[in-house]
């Protein structure tokens, strides 16, 4: 195997590893277990949106942490391709369960656009999580709920820190 094939294999593995991390629900469950009862929010909505935030947070992190990397484009393509495939499975399952056609990948793209727009409106924010948290609470239905704000911020910070550590471990950052 030549060096290019090894690199490609490593990037494919990274895309698969990042997919596995993005769809793992343990941190979603952990955050939901710690969401205070007095949170003025629909808990099912928060849980659903946490998973979406984690998935798009991984993709966002790749662009953020690999701005000039020659492997960025390929890794992003591998990751989003895997997410697209995963999304098709969710869409199909949902259609069978509720009899309604949804496009989960489109939902992810729309939500990513929402967060990117919110970030672009506050370019002087001290850190992205200070924008993501309030936007997360707004998406969940109560922009004023501090508990939801903090839960979204925690998910985002945890996700980007884990992606950063992973990229450093595989020597891409």
Secondary structure, 3 states (H helix, E strand, C coil): CCHHHHHHHHHHHHHHHHHHHHHCCHHHHHHHHHCCCCCCCCHHHHHHHHHHHHHHHHHHHHHHHCCCCCCHHHHHHHHHHHHHHHHHHHHHHHHHHHCCCCCHHHHHHHHHHHHHHHHHHCCCCCCCHHHHHHHHHHHHCCCCCHHHHHHHHHHHHHHHHHHHHHHHHCCCC
